[in-house]
Amino acid sequence: MKRSMLIIASVLALLLAASPALAVKWGGVTGEYGVKKVNISGMQFLKIGQGARAVAMGDAFTAVADDINAIFWNGSGLVHVERVAYQLNWTRFLLDTQLYSAAAVWNTRSARGEVLGISVVSHNPKPSKETTIYQPNGTGQDVVVHNISVGLLYAIKFTDKFSFSAKANYVQEKLYTVKTTGFTVDVGSFFYTGFRSLRIAMAFRNFGPDRKSGDRAYLLPLVYNIGVAAEVYGEKGDPSYMTASVESAFFVDFEQRWHFGAELWLQNALALRAGWKWNYDLESIAVGAGLKQTFGGRTITADVAVSLLQKNDGVVMFDPPIRVSVGGTF
């Protein structure tokens, strides 16, 4: 009993202490916990969540990551993939922005359970007409924006309880005639505490040097997550079970945020999901569902998620983002 209470106390202490301890210094200004530091980072498309399953759980996926979705959130969870897994994602984001992403991973089945993976994200905002002071009705040209990220991942299982991952990403942002390129690094860890199914996970994403677009210098959108997850009903692998997750999220250009999520599997075929994101200007509640079927040793999955947006002065400013994912294993 004492050991269990010690584990729970340690987890809570980690969650409460993780983000306030972080600070960022840029341009002579230090951004600290509790202060919104908007407009200091670029390549914002890197912050848009990929994968309907994770988003439907309110982005509280860092400590849940146990399938192909982990490559976008916490790659260390990919050690749960037994063989080969793949996924295709489509997102309709704000203002009819389209995002497409794909991922594939391979468990080498080495003594350390090493996993190799690749991911691609393409961000395509809707073109807008170019206007100037002298041509307010348009110049006849369109302003086109296109962003892309390509990542290579390596994950390793050090013990039956602890795994680690590192991912290198090539990123490119094209804003009309200005193109910026660079590299980012993601790292993640996954740890089973030994207390029932409780696990702790941490992830750094979008870590890299400052970039410059035209005359403007900016930070990359670094985010640090630490979360916990556990089965609150049944056990993973049972015909029916429920997983709950909570995590702290620290964004380099914002203040403290929290994610809460839950997933209920029925007969290991139908999943119902819901989540809540705290301290966001637009996003709040997310809901979704998923289907999973196995045919001759091959598993096919299909997931959908809808993010409900908050009202501004009683008005919803944008259509709710929708995500659809299709994938499988073999």
Steps between C-alpha positions, in 0.01 A plus 500: 500500500781740589671426169179570306444831678862599436460433127179701479653790695806499272283510188298795630818683600641455149186634337485805725868582486586432137377809318553783752868410509536589132577841359612630165719798417472658159580846370599616850161406643442207732169321473398319817218283625169683515585747220368472144796548267310520171665595172850379588489167314449405138420187299172476688384206289731281711261550793194362320421155639516203262290184528130482584546265796735730692307819423169342606659445842567872537867456399555314831694233315859522623455219755244308291718476186486130417442493123608673180361834626792512743735610222339846512473528881748280686702264286616287793152345504567338163671209675143375552471442123564131443586496129426760231246779538385778268253788502357771274344815651288783365414817692267782412628775725406867541400703191485186283869433556587149388758279668612160378735271688626147472717274712648151497701314765683169515584306814834333421436240773857537621598411857426860601175525304636777277249678277559708187244745367430772246235773496395773258274799567378736227321825589306679227310817596244630254662750256403865546505788253794739512403861571704819538432857606473601137312186393255429786283286273786266419804477275379195317739272684437255784699477821585134541624345826636147525674327790647154534670286762679168443622302801712190564460326836690251711350344813652249739372296792768506769303285745151350518390822674700779333533610137651802326478660156668767289370647177667735252275716284567705189256795500420751227274804506416687181319831549430635153852578366690439826615146580652392830647158572654332802519196722326416826538218751233317699583279799268290713500255789248249631510338844275240666497564874408146602189625681218332309508643146616849599761646267684830478620650173681813391563656159689798356389595151620756246836565668740690278689825437328833438392562141470810285235579241583814307599760760316326785671258737293257702513195723383159394173397674659284770255308718570289808244247624499280806203273559361197678253239382340184635211265441218601735271218389620157397845436359652570161421208274171416671191497278398827664712747698545872560820706504526844663782747448607842626802706403667833544598692186751785487520695174791736442258767375222465755434427867415181684242270341339170599357211299248242624378200305326163515451208265249215535541183294199275447566142391841618380328619183333834576667789684327806644723794592472841662740764624531850639775757440534768770626855442461514122354801322297297250517126563331339796308171475580224253304185421555208269463134424695219341455156346749211503472170316746214450510290183747213473747655739472847344331779694316790337404813695286804418462800731325835495521801733322834529639792702228726636597867510423757768277799433632856480236746621242230441616428145694198370761655271601187305366163395608214732821328381441144379756219481480162331762226533534162329773252583593150593764245594641186341 
